[in-house]
Amino acid sequence: MPDSTTSETGEVSKDLSQDQKIYGSNFPGFKETSADKWRVWLDSEFQKQLNPMRTKRLHASRHRHFRQGRMWLSTRDGKTLHEPSHDKNTVRISLNLIGPALDYRLGVLREQRPGFKFQPLGSTTDAKEQAQAQQITVEYYFHVLRAWMVFQDVFQAAQTDGVAFLHVFKDKNTGE
């Protein structure tokens, strides 16, 4: 593997310059062991994503507030939402179009119902039998462990935030 460090003449090698095109101009290189250089690169990548992610977090937070029935929201700093102050006797009329939209998202999720499908890693009979055994095992544990209860929370997060992640694993010690 070619070296991706600075040569004696001070030229940056091809690999590092290619990596910097992909990962940014201050990318230290995969062979770099200095934690400070990696920290500087990570901080710069974090700063690049800060503003776009702030708006996405605010958008998801707004949907969670709407789901809980809080329709009158305001933000001053672009980071947090709160209900603006009002007179105790003020009547606020709102037409909640977000609630039905969120219900529609949930309906689409429930109709599509993602499932499990294991594909054989070859065309041999053993590979097909192994894929079938994996399929049966996963379906069995899905029902025994009542995984659909977890999926309700995942669907609600996907409904309000637009995305949800679920990490599934089997504990080798307990078999669950």
PyMOL commands that set and color helices and strands:
alter all, ss='L'
color gray80, all
select helices_A, chain A and resi 14-23+35-67+98-112+125-144+148-161
alter helices_A, ss='H'
color red, helices_A
deselect
rebuild
show_as cartoon
